Amino acid sequence: MLVLALVAALLVGAALTERSAIYNAPELAPPSAAETQSDTLGEQAESPARDTDLQLYDRIAERVAAGENYYAVAVEEQRVRDFPVRPGLAVRLPTLAFVTALVGQWGLIVLAVVLVAGTLVAWHYRLRDVPGGPGRLRYILLLLLIGTVSGFKPQYLALHEVWAGMLIALSIGLYRPDKWFWAFVAGVLALAIREHALPFLLLMAALALVRGNRREALAWLGAVIVFGGLMALHLSQVAQYTSASDPASPGWLTLRGIGGWSANIVLCSPLQFLPGWLAAPLALLPLLGWAGWRSWFGLTGFLLCLGYGVLFMIAGRDNNFYWALVVMPVWFAGYAFVPRALISLWHSARGI
């Protein structure tokens, strides 16, 4: 009964705190803001012009392909567009720029198709071994595909969050407690593209410790430590091309609460086309399904979605809504178990 009441309160709270300004106010992504997005992803798709961020990443990749230094180019291009370059985290990791420079835009599309197909295949075979998975396999894969295509489109392949999110989904699909190496590789690649994948690696390390697999836990934690050193190197490289006179980025600690959580999910998914009072609770409902999926697979998805949800509540400005693309591919898979979870809770509340 308490859980049912909590679920109801969460969904009602999401509907009541729905921030309609996110859907209507263009000033939420001013040209001078770091990591800006001028409109929702759906609105961008209808415009032939690429978003300012996407133009920035395209231009950086072009110049890197021509042989220029990534850090010099990134700082210069961000300055030209009035994007802050301090702190160093305002400058993206160079991984995706190097890959784009190497394979080009068409090569990036080919990699995207291969990654999506590989993720669907990995989940297909993984779910056959997960309790509750075989009976809902087609629905879960459809929901996975919906979450994937929300951001994994040709015009958005310059976004780092898109690739990190898909690699996280691939890692989950590849993971098995006794065969975790390739899942580990996919997770490390996600982290190499976007530092926002760090919570995923920490979660996998924690779950490995709970299972008693110390070797696996050490591998995940070792990757985090190595990444910390590489991030320090990244920041030092950025510092070589910036000065104290450069404008600093606004803070990312904003405490937007449940409204920020639901808004991020809505604006990165097809839910953006629904009224806000309906879209906001629907954005949080998959969390119940993940919680009701009584398996290690379900627990991983639940903790992953819950963890990023809490992150969206305390960090990120309104125009950072696209951070949710890091978890979007797996988010809606929880819908497959929502009916079962609600029925189970109702029967438990009645003592059946």
C-alpha positions in Angstrom: 0.0 0.0 0.0 2.8 2.4 0.8 4.5 1.6 -2.5 1.3 2.2 -4.4 0.8 5.5 -2.6 4.4 6.5 -3.4 4.0 5.6 -7.1 0.8 7.6 -7.2 2.4 10.6 -5.4 5.4 10.5 -7.8 3.2 10.5 -10.9 0.9 13.2 -9.7 3.9 15.2 -8.5 5.4 14.9 -12.0 2.2 16.1 -13.6 1.8 19.1 -11.2 5.4 20.2 -11.5 5.5 19.9 -15.3 7.4 22.9 -16.5 5.5 24.2 -19.5 8.1 26.8 -20.1 10.5 24.1 -21.4 8.1 23.5 -24.3 7.5 27.2 -25.2 10.4 29.4 -24.2 13.1 29.8 -26.8 15.3 31.7 -24.3 16.1 28.5 -22.5 18.9 27.9 -25.0 20.5 31.3 -25.7 23.3 31.4 -28.3 25.8 32.2 -25.5 25.0 29.3 -23.3 27.4 26.4 -22.9 26.2 23.1 -24.4 23.1 24.9 -25.8 20.2 23.4 -27.6 18.0 25.9 -29.3 14.8 23.9 -29.3 13.5 20.4 -28.6 14.8 17.5 -30.6 11.5 17.2 -32.4 11.5 20.8 -33.4 15.1 20.6 -34.6 14.3 17.6 -36.8 11.7 19.8 -38.7 14.3 22.5 -39.4 16.8 22.1 -42.3 19.4 24.1 -40.4 21.6 22.3 -37.9 21.6 23.3 -34.3 24.5 25.5 -33.1 26.0 22.6 -31.1 25.9 20.2 -34.0 27.5 22.8 -36.3 30.3 23.2 -33.7 31.0 19.5 -33.5 30.9 19.1 -37.3 33.4 22.0 -37.7 35.7 20.6 -35.1 35.8 17.2 -36.8 36.4 18.8 -40.2 39.4 20.7 -38.9 40.8 17.7 -37.0 40.5 15.7 -40.2 42.6 18.4 -41.8 45.4 17.7 -39.3 44.8 20.5 -36.8 45.2 20.1 -33.0 41.9 19.1 -31.4 42.2 21.3 -28.3 43.3 24.4 -30.2 40.4 23.9 -32.7 37.8 23.1 -30.0 38.6 26.2 -27.9 38.8 28.5 -30.9 35.5 27.3 -32.4 33.7 27.6 -29.0 35.0 31.1 -28.6 33.8 32.1 -32.1 30.3 30.9 -31.1 30.5 32.6 -27.7 30.5 29.3 -25.9 32.4 29.3 -22.6 35.6 27.2 -22.5 36.0 27.3 -18.7 36.0 25.0 -16.8 37.7 22.5 -19.0 34.6 20.2 -18.8 32.9 22.7 -21.1 35.1 21.3 -23.9 34.1 17.8 -24.9 36.4 14.8 -24.8 38.2 14.4 -28.2 37.2 10.7 -28.9 34.1 11.3 -31.1 35.9 14.1 -33.0 38.8 11.7 -33.8 36.4 9.0 -34.9 34.4 11.4 -37.1 37.5 12.7 -38.6 38.7 9.2 -39.4 35.5 7.7 -40.9 33.6 10.8 -42.1 29.9 11.5 -41.9 28.9 8.5 -44.0 31.2 6.3 -42.0 29.5 7.5 -38.8 26.1 6.5 -40.2 27.4 3.1 -41.0 28.8 2.7 -37.5 25.5 3.9 -36.1 23.5 1.3 -38.1 25.9 -1.5 -37.0 25.7 -0.4 -33.3 21.9 -0.3 -33.3 21.7 -3.7 -35.0 24.3 -5.2 -32.7 22.5 -3.8 -29.6 19.1 -5.3 -30.7 20.8 -8.7 -31.3 22.6 -8.6 -28.0 19.4 -7.9 -26.1 17.5 -10.5 -28.1 19.9 -13.3 -26.9 20.4 -11.9 -23.4 16.7 -11.7 -22.7 16.2 -15.3 -23.5 18.1 -16.1 -20.3 16.5 -13.5 -18.1 13.4 -14.5 -15.9 10.4 -12.9 -17.5 12.3 -11.9 -20.6 11.2 -14.5 -23.2 7.5 -13.9 -22.8 7.9 -10.2 -23.4 10.8 -10.3 -25.8 9.2 -8.6 -28.7 7.7 -5.8 -26.6 11.0 -5.1 -24.9 12.9 -5.0 -28.2 10.3 -2.6 -29.7 10.6 -0.3 -26.6 14.4 -0.5 -26.9 14.1 0.5 -30.6 11.8 3.4 -29.7 14.2 4.7 -27.1 17.1 4.3 -29.5 15.6 6.1 -32.5 14.6 9.1 -30.3 18.1 10.4 -30.6 20.0 8.0 -32.9 19.2 9.8 -36.1 21.7 10.9 -38.8 21.3 14.6 -37.9 22.1 13.9 -34.2 25.2 11.6 -34.6 27.4 14.5 -33.7 26.0 14.4 -30.1 28.3 12.6 -27.7 25.4 11.6 -25.4 23.8 9.6 -28.3 26.8 7.4 -28.7 27.4 7.0 -25.0 23.7 6.0 -24.5 23.8 3.4 -27.2 27.1 1.9 -26.0 25.6 1.6 -22.5 22.6 -0.2 -23.9 25.0 -2.5 -25.8 27.0 -3.2 -22.6 23.8 -4.2 -20.7 22.8 -6.5 -23.6 26.3 -8.2 -23.8 26.7 -8.6 -20.0 26.7 -12.0 -18.3 28.1 -12.6 -14.9 30.5 -15.2 -16.2 31.2 -13.5 -19.5 31.5 -9.7 -18.9 34.6 -8.7 -21.0 32.8 -7.4 -24.1 30.2 -5.6 -21.9 33.2 -4.0 -20.1 34.7 -2.9 -23.4 31.4 -1.3 -24.5 31.1 0.5 -21.2 34.6 1.8 -21.4 33.9 3.1 -24.9 30.9 4.9 -23.7 33.0 6.6 -21.0 35.6 7.5 -23.5 33.1 9.4 -25.5 31.2 11.2 -22.7 32.0 11.4 -19.0 28.3 11.2 -18.2 28.7 7.4 -18.6 30.7 7.3 -15.4 27.7 6.4 -13.1 27.1 3.4 -15.3 30.6 2.0 -14.7 30.3 2.7 -11.0 27.0 0.8 -10.9 28.5 -2.2 -12.7 31.4 -2.3 -10.2 29.0 -2.2 -7.3 26.8 -5.0 -8.7 29.9 -7.1 -9.4 31.0 -6.7 -5.7 27.5 -7.7 -4.5 27.7 -10.8 -6.7 31.1 -11.6 -5.2 33.0 -11.2 -8.5 36.0 -9.2 -7.3 37.9 -9.5 -10.5 35.1 -7.9 -12.5 34.7 -5.2 -9.9 38.4 -4.4 -10.0 38.2 -4.1 -13.8 35.3 -1.6 -13.7 37.0 0.4 -10.9 40.4 0.2 -12.7 38.7 1.7 -15.8 37.3 4.5 -13.6 40.8 5.3 -12.2 42.4 5.3 -15.6 39.7 7.6 -16.9 40.4 9.9 -14.0 44.0 10.2 -15.1 42.9 10.8 -18.7 40.4 13.4 -17.6 43.1 15.2 -15.7 45.2 15.2 -18.9 42.2 16.5 -20.9 41.7 19.4 -18.5 45.4 20.2 -18.6 45.3 20.3 -22.4 42.3 22.6 -22.4 44.0 24.9 -19.9 46.9 25.4 -22.3 44.6 27.2 -24.7 42.4 29.1 -22.2 43.0 32.0 -19.9 41.4 33.6 -16.9 39.9 36.2 -19.2 37.7 33.6 -20.9 34.1 33.6 -19.7 33.2 30.8 -17.3 30.3 28.5 -17.9 27.2 28.8 -15.7 27.0 26.2 -12.9 25.5 22.8 -13.6 24.2 22.3 -10.0 20.7 23.6 -10.4 18.4 21.4 -8.2 15.5 21.4 -10.7 13.8 18.5 -8.8 11.3 16.1 -10.2 10.3 18.6 -12.9 13.9 18.6 -14.3 13.9 14.8 -14.3 10.6 14.4 -16.2 11.4 17.3 -18.6 14.7 15.7 -19.6 13.0 12.4 -20.5 10.1 14.1 -22.2 12.2 16.4 -24.4 14.5 13.5 -25.6 11.6 11.2 -26.5 8.3 11.0 -28.5 6.6 12.0 -25.3 7.4 15.6 -26.2 4.4 15.5 -28.6 1.9 14.9 -25.7 0.5 17.5 -23.3 2.9 18.2 -20.5 0.5 17.0 -17.7 0.3 13.6 -19.4 3.9 13.3 -20.7 5.6 14.0 -17.4 4.1 11.0 -15.4 4.4 8.8 -18.4 8.1 9.6 -18.5 8.6 8.3 -14.9 6.3 5.2 -15.2 9.0 2.9 -16.7 10.8 3.1 -13.4 8.0 1.1 -11.8 8.3 -1.6 -14.5 12.1 -1.9 -14.1 11.6 -2.2 -10.3 9.0 -4.9 -10.8 11.3 -7.0 -13.1 12.6 -9.4 -10.5 16.0 -10.3 -11.9 19.5 -9.0 -11.9 18.8 -7.6 -15.4 15.8 -5.7 -14.0 17.7 -4.5 -11.0 20.5 -3.2 -13.2 18.0 -1.3 -15.3 16.1 0.1 -12.3 19.2 1.3 -10.5 20.6 2.8 -13.7 17.4 4.7 -14.5 16.9 5.8 -10.9 20.5 7.0 -10.6 20.3 9.1 -13.7 16.9 10.4 -12.6 18.4 11.6 -9.4 21.3 13.2 -11.4 18.8 15.1 -13.6 17.1 16.4 -10.4 20.2 18.0 -9.0 22.4 18.7 -12.0 22.0 20.2 -15.4 20.3 23.4 -16.6 17.1 23.4 -18.6 19.0 23.5 -21.9 21.0 20.4 -20.8 17.9 18.2 -21.3 19.8 16.2 -23.9 21.9 14.6 -21.2 19.0 12.1 -20.9 20.1 10.6 -24.2 22.7 8.8 -22.2 20.0 6.6 -20.7 17.2 7.0 -23.3 17.8 3.7 -25.2 17.0 1.5 -22.2 14.6 3.8 -20.4 11.3 2.8 -22.0 12.0 -1.0 -21.8 10.5 -0.7 -18.3 7.1 -0.2 -19.8 7.0 -3.9 -20.6 6.6 -4.8 -16.9 4.4 -1.9 -15.7 1.1 -3.9 -15.9 2.6 -6.9 -14.1 4.1 -4.6 -11.4 0.8 -2.8 -10.8 -1.2 -6.0 -10.6 1.3 -7.5 -8.2 1.3 -4.5 -6.0 -2.5 -4.4 -6.0 -2.8 -8.0 -5.0 -0.2 -7.6 -2.3 -2.1 -4.6 -0.9 -5.3 -6.7 -0.8 -3.4 -9.5 0.9 -4.0 -11.9 -2.0 
